[in-house]
């Protein structure tokens, strides 16, 4: 929004915000459908893995969620009978292929009807009133981020696709890396502000902004690379019980895990990996991806290091020691640009370490946003002053030691769904997500 428009008055500013939101919603839907365009319709209904929904369920859930939060609060309903189909809490992923899911064309019609209803209500909504769901367009930003997140879930499903791999319609070329990038950077002791008080886009678990004191620590300049993780693999790290916590050791033993997911070793002992339809020798300069929390933790023990806490991660990403200020992104407060990070899906793989010097954080960390989600040592717990909004099932019901926090987004994350304060979480055994890590140590 331009300052000229903002200065005209609140009515014009609100109208401009509505146009902006409508354009973002249209672009989000176009991306979702573009990702699905190369996939035969029959395969959209397939259960590719018990950990993931059939893709057609994700698509219907996007529409149902939009109806629940963008249509019904302002009156009216499109297909209330779909509520039971797309309730994520009552339908585990592994059973969603057994649901009576609508055929593809009917589902597309549902999505169009919901979107028409949403835009009609957006046009008459008061985005400046006292309703926190509508104020500053919050609910529309929530719907956008929800669709963005399901796009990433769909991509994780497509990476697991059985039989013929997913062939992207286009691939964006990635810049080359920089072999000089590596080592660790020292973050000095002191206080910093963690989280946010933003209520226009941030989720409830990112609030409230609070001050923390951290002792000095060191953190990896970059995520752990394939070359570094290969040392762990070749040193027998998956066979050394002393490197693993009890639960992690049981997990890798029960599942016969000997390397990151999607790594395969040929008859000559060379390792290859696959990203969608592209199989190549493991690139030593890319971040390791598709490792679970237990693998990350075991590697850290192997290297004599540890995982950072999420507070340490956020301080390294957001805090400027020269000014004492907090930034929205590692590079500052300016919006995402392709030269700053590998986000927005269309590269379909992680970039090499050091590929984005324009995205370095104030303390000197590379690629803290984009490429791979980064596991932290922290359990997913509420911040001081946490209040669930607008529903308990987004964050509150997941708080506890069962989940570990991930930070920073991946190549499959859309720019509108990530910031330094964003918190992701998952079970410590999950490897199908686009997850890696960086190391830390005490000083």
C-alpha positions as CSV (number, residue, x, y, z in Angstrom):
1,X,0.0,0.0,0.0
2,X,1.5,3.4,-1.0
3,X,1.8,6.2,1.5
4,X,-0.2,8.4,-0.9
5,X,-3.2,6.1,-0.6
6,X,-2.8,5.8,3.1
7,X,-2.8,9.6,3.5
8,X,-6.2,10.0,1.7
9,X,-8.1,8.6,4.7
10,X,-9.3,5.4,6.3
11,X,-12.0,4.6,3.7
12,X,-9.6,4.7,0.8
13,X,-6.9,2.8,2.7
14,X,-9.5,0.1,3.6
15,X,-10.6,-0.2,-0.1
16,X,-7.0,-0.5,-1.1
17,X,-6.4,-3.2,1.5
18,X,-9.4,-5.2,0.2
19,X,-8.0,-5.0,-3.4
20,X,-4.6,-6.2,-2.1
21,X,-6.1,-9.1,-0.2
22,X,-8.3,-10.1,-3.1
23,X,-5.2,-10.2,-5.4
24,X,-3.3,-12.3,-2.9
25,X,-6.2,-14.7,-2.5
26,X,-6.4,-15.1,-6.3
27,X,-2.6,-15.6,-6.7
28,X,-2.7,-18.2,-3.9
29,X,-5.4,-20.3,-5.6
30,X,-3.6,-20.0,-8.9
31,X,-0.5,-21.4,-7.4
32,X,-2.3,-24.3,-5.7
33,X,-4.0,-25.4,-8.9
34,X,-0.7,-24.9,-10.9
35,X,1.1,-27.3,-8.5
36,X,-1.6,-29.9,-9.1
37,X,-1.9,-29.5,-12.9
38,X,0.8,-32.1,-13.7
39,X,-0.8,-34.7,-11.5
40,X,-3.4,-37.2,-13.0
41,X,-6.7,-36.8,-11.3
42,X,-6.7,-40.5,-10.1
43,X,-3.4,-39.9,-8.3
44,X,-4.9,-37.0,-6.4
45,X,-7.1,-39.6,-4.6
46,X,-4.2,-42.0,-3.8
47,X,-2.8,-42.4,-0.3
48,X,0.9,-41.9,-1.2
49,X,2.0,-42.6,2.4
50,X,0.2,-43.2,5.7
51,X,1.8,-40.0,7.1
52,X,0.1,-37.8,4.5
53,X,-3.5,-37.2,3.3
54,X,-4.6,-37.9,-0.2
55,X,-3.9,-34.6,-2.0
56,X,-7.6,-34.3,-2.9
57,X,-8.4,-34.1,0.8
58,X,-6.0,-31.2,1.3
59,X,-7.7,-29.4,-1.6
60,X,-11.1,-29.8,-0.1
61,X,-9.9,-28.9,3.4
62,X,-8.6,-25.6,2.0
63,X,-12.1,-24.8,0.7
64,X,-13.9,-25.9,3.8
65,X,-11.5,-23.9,6.1
66,X,-12.2,-20.9,3.9
67,X,-15.9,-21.3,4.3
68,X,-15.7,-21.8,8.0
69,X,-13.7,-18.6,8.6
70,X,-14.3,-16.4,5.6
71,X,-17.9,-17.0,4.8
72,X,-19.9,-18.1,7.8
73,X,-18.7,-15.4,10.3
74,X,-20.4,-12.9,8.0
75,X,-23.5,-14.9,7.4
76,X,-24.4,-17.8,5.1
77,X,-23.1,-21.2,4.3
78,X,-22.0,-23.1,1.2
79,X,-21.7,-26.8,2.0
80,X,-22.0,-27.5,5.8
81,X,-22.2,-31.2,5.0
82,X,-18.5,-31.1,4.2
83,X,-17.5,-30.1,7.7
84,X,-17.2,-33.7,8.9
85,X,-15.1,-34.7,5.9
86,X,-12.5,-32.0,6.3
87,X,-12.2,-31.9,10.1
88,X,-8.5,-32.5,10.6
89,X,-8.9,-33.4,14.3
90,X,-11.4,-36.2,13.8
91,X,-10.0,-37.7,10.6
92,X,-6.4,-38.9,11.0
93,X,-4.3,-38.6,7.8
94,X,-3.9,-42.4,7.5
95,X,-7.7,-42.9,7.1
96,X,-8.7,-39.9,4.9
97,X,-8.6,-42.0,1.7
98,X,-11.5,-44.0,3.1
99,X,-13.7,-40.9,3.4
100,X,-16.5,-40.3,0.7
101,X,-14.5,-37.4,-0.9
102,X,-16.2,-35.5,-3.7
103,X,-15.1,-36.0,-7.3
104,X,-12.6,-33.5,-8.6
105,X,-14.8,-31.4,-10.8
106,X,-17.4,-31.1,-8.0
107,X,-14.7,-30.1,-5.6
108,X,-13.5,-27.4,-8.0
109,X,-17.0,-26.1,-8.1
110,X,-17.1,-26.0,-4.3
111,X,-13.9,-24.0,-4.2
112,X,-15.2,-21.5,-6.8
113,X,-18.5,-21.1,-4.8
114,X,-16.7,-20.5,-1.5
115,X,-14.3,-18.1,-3.1
116,X,-17.2,-16.1,-4.6
117,X,-18.9,-16.0,-1.2
118,X,-15.6,-15.0,0.5
119,X,-15.0,-12.1,-1.9
120,X,-18.6,-10.8,-1.6
121,X,-18.2,-10.7,2.2
122,X,-14.7,-9.1,1.9
123,X,-16.2,-6.4,-0.2
124,X,-18.8,-5.5,2.6
125,X,-16.6,-6.3,5.6
126,X,-15.6,-3.5,8.0
127,X,-11.8,-4.1,8.5
128,X,-11.5,-1.3,11.0
129,X,-14.1,-2.3,13.5
130,X,-13.6,-3.9,16.9
131,X,-13.9,-7.5,15.6
132,X,-10.3,-8.9,16.0
133,X,-11.1,-11.5,13.3
134,X,-11.7,-8.8,10.7
135,X,-9.5,-6.0,11.9
136,X,-6.7,-5.1,9.4
137,X,-7.8,-8.1,7.4
138,X,-6.5,-10.7,9.8
139,X,-8.9,-13.5,8.8
140,X,-7.9,-13.1,5.2
141,X,-4.2,-13.3,6.0
142,X,-5.0,-16.4,8.1
143,X,-6.8,-18.0,5.1
144,X,-3.9,-17.1,2.8
145,X,-1.3,-18.6,5.2
146,X,-3.5,-21.7,5.6
147,X,-3.5,-22.3,1.8
148,X,0.2,-21.6,1.6
149,X,0.9,-24.2,4.3
150,X,-1.2,-26.8,2.6
151,X,0.7,-26.2,-0.7
152,X,3.8,-27.2,1.2
153,X,2.0,-30.2,2.6
154,X,1.0,-31.2,-0.9
155,X,4.6,-30.8,-2.1
156,X,5.7,-33.1,0.8
157,X,3.2,-35.6,-0.4
158,X,4.3,-35.3,-4.0
159,X,7.9,-36.0,-2.9
160,X,6.6,-39.3,-1.4
161,X,4.7,-40.1,-4.6
162,X,4.7,-43.7,-5.5
163,X,5.6,-44.9,-9.0
164,X,6.2,-42.1,-11.6
165,X,7.7,-39.1,-9.7
166,X,6.1,-35.7,-9.8
167,X,7.2,-33.6,-12.8
168,X,7.0,-29.9,-12.0
169,X,5.7,-27.8,-14.8
170,X,8.6,-25.3,-14.3
171,X,11.7,-25.1,-12.3
172,X,13.5,-21.9,-11.2
173,X,17.2,-22.0,-11.5
174,X,19.2,-21.6,-8.2
175,X,22.3,-19.5,-7.7
176,X,25.5,-21.3,-6.9
177,X,26.9,-21.5,-3.4
178,X,30.1,-20.2,-1.8
179,X,32.6,-22.7,-0.4
180,X,33.9,-20.0,2.0
181,X,30.7,-20.0,4.0
182,X,30.9,-22.2,7.1
183,X,32.0,-22.4,10.7
184,X,30.2,-20.8,13.6
185,X,29.4,-17.2,14.7
186,X,29.4,-15.9,18.3
187,X,26.2,-14.3,19.5
188,X,27.0,-12.2,22.6
189,X,25.2,-12.4,25.9
190,X,22.3,-10.1,26.6
191,X,18.6,-9.4,26.3
192,X,16.6,-9.5,23.2
193,X,12.9,-9.4,22.2
194,X,11.4,-12.7,21.1
195,X,8.1,-13.2,19.4
196,X,5.7,-10.5,18.2
197,X,2.7,-8.5,19.1
198,X,1.5,-8.3,15.5
199,X,-2.2,-9.0,15.0
200,X,-2.5,-8.5,11.3
201,X,-0.8,-11.8,10.2
202,X,1.0,-13.5,13.0
203,X,-0.4,-16.7,14.6
204,X,-1.4,-16.9,18.3
205,X,1.7,-19.0,19.2
206,X,4.0,-16.2,18.1
207,X,2.6,-13.8,20.7
208,X,3.3,-12.2,23.0
209,X,6.5,-10.3,22.4
210,X,8.7,-10.8,25.5
211,X,12.2,-10.0,26.6
212,X,14.7,-12.8,27.3
213,X,18.3,-12.9,28.5
214,X,20.6,-15.4,26.8
215,X,24.1,-16.3,27.7
216,X,26.6,-16.0,24.9
217,X,26.6,-18.9,22.5
218,X,27.8,-19.9,19.1
219,X,25.6,-21.0,16.2
220,X,26.3,-22.4,12.8
221,X,26.8,-19.8,10.1
222,X,24.8,-22.2,7.8
223,X,22.7,-25.3,8.1
224,X,24.5,-28.6,8.3
225,X,25.5,-29.6,4.8
226,X,25.3,-32.9,3.1
227,X,29.1,-33.1,3.2
228,X,29.1,-32.7,7.0
229,X,26.3,-35.2,7.5
230,X,28.0,-37.7,5.2
231,X,30.8,-37.9,7.7
232,X,28.3,-39.0,10.3
233,X,26.9,-41.6,7.9
234,X,30.3,-43.0,6.9
235,X,31.5,-43.1,10.5
236,X,28.6,-45.4,11.3
237,X,26.6,-42.8,13.1
238,X,23.4,-44.8,12.5
239,X,24.9,-47.8,14.2
240,X,26.4,-46.1,17.3
241,X,23.9,-46.3,20.1
242,X,25.8,-43.9,22.3
243,X,24.9,-41.0,19.9
244,X,21.2,-41.5,20.2
245,X,18.5,-40.9,22.8
246,X,16.6,-44.0,23.6
247,X,13.5,-43.1,21.6
248,X,15.6,-42.1,18.6
249,X,17.7,-45.3,18.7
250,X,14.5,-47.4,18.8
251,X,13.1,-45.4,15.9
252,X,16.0,-45.9,13.5
253,X,16.4,-49.6,14.5
254,X,12.8,-50.4,14.0
255,X,12.7,-48.7,10.6
256,X,16.1,-49.8,9.4
257,X,17.2,-46.2,8.8
258,X,20.8,-45.8,7.7
259,X,20.8,-42.4,6.0
260,X,18.5,-39.3,5.4
261,X,15.2,-40.1,3.7
262,X,15.5,-40.2,-0.1
263,X,19.2,-41.1,0.1
264,X,20.0,-44.3,-1.8
265,X,23.4,-46.0,-2.2
266,X,24.3,-47.7,-5.4
267,X,26.4,-50.9,-5.9
268,X,29.6,-48.9,-6.0
269,X,28.8,-47.2,-2.6
270,X,28.0,-43.8,-4.1
271,X,25.0,-42.0,-2.5
272,X,22.3,-40.4,-4.6
273,X,19.2,-38.4,-3.6
274,X,16.0,-37.4,-5.3
275,X,14.0,-34.1,-5.2
276,X,10.7,-34.7,-7.0
277,X,11.8,-36.0,-10.5
278,X,15.4,-35.0,-10.2
279,X,17.9,-37.6,-9.0
280,X,21.5,-36.7,-8.6
281,X,24.6,-37.6,-6.6
282,X,24.3,-36.1,-3.1
283,X,25.6,-32.6,-3.5
284,X,28.0,-31.9,-0.7
285,X,27.2,-28.2,-0.7
286,X,23.5,-28.4,-0.2
287,X,21.9,-28.5,3.3
288,X,21.0,-32.0,4.4
289,X,17.2,-32.4,4.2
290,X,14.6,-35.0,5.2
291,X,16.2,-35.7,8.6
292,X,14.1,-36.0,11.8
293,X,14.9,-34.4,15.1
294,X,16.5,-37.6,16.4
295,X,18.9,-37.7,13.5
296,X,19.8,-34.0,14.0
297,X,20.4,-34.6,17.7
298,X,22.5,-37.6,17.1
299,X,24.7,-35.7,14.6
300,X,25.2,-32.9,17.0
301,X,26.5,-35.4,19.6
302,X,28.8,-36.9,17.0
303,X,30.1,-33.4,16.2
304,X,30.5,-32.4,19.9
305,X,27.8,-29.8,19.5
306,X,24.1,-29.4,20.2
307,X,20.9,-28.1,18.6
308,X,20.1,-24.4,19.3
309,X,17.1,-23.6,21.4
310,X,14.4,-21.7,19.5
311,X,15.3,-18.6,21.5
312,X,18.9,-18.8,20.3
313,X,17.7,-19.4,16.7
314,X,15.4,-16.4,16.8
315,X,18.0,-14.2,18.3
316,X,20.6,-15.2,15.6
317,X,17.9,-14.6,13.0
318,X,16.3,-11.3,14.2
319,X,18.6,-9.4,16.6
320,X,21.0,-6.7,15.5
321,X,23.7,-6.4,18.2
322,X,24.8,-3.0,16.8
323,X,21.4,-1.4,17.2
324,X,19.6,-3.7,19.6
325,X,16.7,-3.9,17.2
326,X,14.6,-6.8,16.2
327,X,13.9,-7.5,12.5
328,X,11.0,-9.4,10.8
329,X,13.4,-11.3,8.5
330,X,17.1,-12.1,8.8
331,X,18.0,-9.5,6.2
332,X,15.8,-6.8,7.9
333,X,12.2,-5.6,7.5
334,X,12.1,-5.3,3.7
335,X,9.8,-7.8,1.9
336,X,11.2,-11.0,0.4
337,X,13.0,-10.9,-2.9
338,X,14.4,-13.9,-4.8
339,X,18.0,-12.7,-4.2
340,X,17.5,-13.0,-0.4
341,X,16.3,-16.6,0.1
342,X,15.2,-19.8,-1.5
343,X,11.5,-19.7,-0.9
344,X,8.3,-19.9,-2.9
345,X,8.5,-23.5,-4.1
346,X,9.5,-23.3,-7.7
347,X,13.2,-24.3,-7.3
348,X,11.9,-27.7,-6.0
349,X,15.1,-28.3,-4.0
350,X,17.4,-26.6,-1.5
351,X,20.1,-24.3,-2.7
352,X,23.8,-24.6,-2.0
353,X,25.3,-23.1,1.2
354,X,26.2,-19.5,0.7
355,X,23.9,-18.9,-2.3
356,X,22.1,-15.9,-0.7
357,X,24.6,-13.4,0.7
358,X,21.9,-10.7,0.5
359,X,19.9,-12.7,3.1
360,X,22.5,-12.9,5.8
361,X,21.3,-12.0,9.3
362,X,22.9,-9.2,11.3
363,X,25.1,-11.6,13.3
364,X,26.3,-13.4,10.1
365,X,24.0,-16.4,9.7
366,X,23.2,-17.6,6.2
367,X,20.0,-19.1,4.9
368,X,18.0,-18.9,8.2
369,X,14.9,-18.5,6.1
370,X,14.3,-20.8,3.2
371,X,15.9,-24.1,1.9
372,X,15.2,-26.3,5.0
373,X,13.1,-26.1,8.2
374,X,15.6,-26.2,11.1
375,X,15.0,-28.4,14.1
376,X,15.6,-26.8,17.5
377,X,16.1,-28.3,20.9
378,X,12.9,-26.8,22.2
379,X,9.5,-28.3,23.0
380,X,6.5,-26.5,21.6
381,X,5.2,-24.6,24.5
382,X,3.2,-21.3,24.9
383,X,4.9,-17.9,25.4
384,X,4.1,-15.7,28.4
385,X,0.7,-14.1,27.9
386,X,-0.4,-16.6,25.3
387,X,-4.1,-16.5,24.3
388,X,-5.6,-18.9,21.8
389,X,-7.0,-17.1,18.8
390,X,-9.2,-17.6,16.9
391,X,-9.4,-21.3,17.8
392,X,-7.7,-23.7,20.2
393,X,-6.9,-26.3,17.5
394,X,-4.3,-24.2,15.8
395,X,-1.8,-24.2,18.6
396,X,-3.1,-24.8,22.1
397,X,-4.0,-28.5,21.7
398,X,-0.5,-29.2,20.5
399,X,1.5,-27.6,23.3
400,X,3.7,-30.1,25.2
401,X,6.9,-32.2,25.1
402,X,5.6,-34.5,22.3
403,X,6.4,-31.8,19.6
404,X,9.7,-30.1,18.8
405,X,9.9,-26.7,17.2
406,X,11.2,-26.0,13.8
407,X,12.1,-22.6,12.5
408,X,12.9,-20.8,9.2
409,X,10.8,-22.3,6.5
410,X,12.0,-24.3,3.5
411,X,12.2,-24.0,-0.3
412,X,8.6,-25.2,-0.3
413,X,7.4,-22.4,2.0
414,X,5.6,-19.5,0.4
415,X,7.0,-16.0,1.4
416,X,3.8,-14.9,3.0
417,X,3.9,-17.8,5.4
418,X,7.3,-17.3,7.1
419,X,9.1,-14.7,9.3
420,X,11.6,-14.8,12.1
421,X,8.9,-15.2,14.7
422,X,7.1,-18.1,12.9
423,X,7.0,-21.4,14.8
424,X,6.5,-24.7,13.2
425,X,6.3,-28.0,15.2
426,X,6.2,-31.7,14.5
427,X,6.9,-35.1,16.1
428,X,10.7,-35.8,16.5
429,X,10.4,-38.8,14.2
430,X,9.1,-36.9,11.2
431,X,11.4,-37.1,8.1
432,X,9.0,-36.5,5.2
433,X,9.0,-32.8,5.8
434,X,11.7,-30.5,4.3
435,X,13.7,-30.4,7.5
436,X,17.4,-29.9,8.3
437,X,19.2,-28.2,11.2
438,X,22.1,-26.1,12.2
439,X,24.3,-26.7,15.3
440,X,25.1,-24.6,18.3
441,X,27.4,-24.7,21.3
442,X,27.9,-23.0,24.7
443,X,30.8,-20.6,25.2
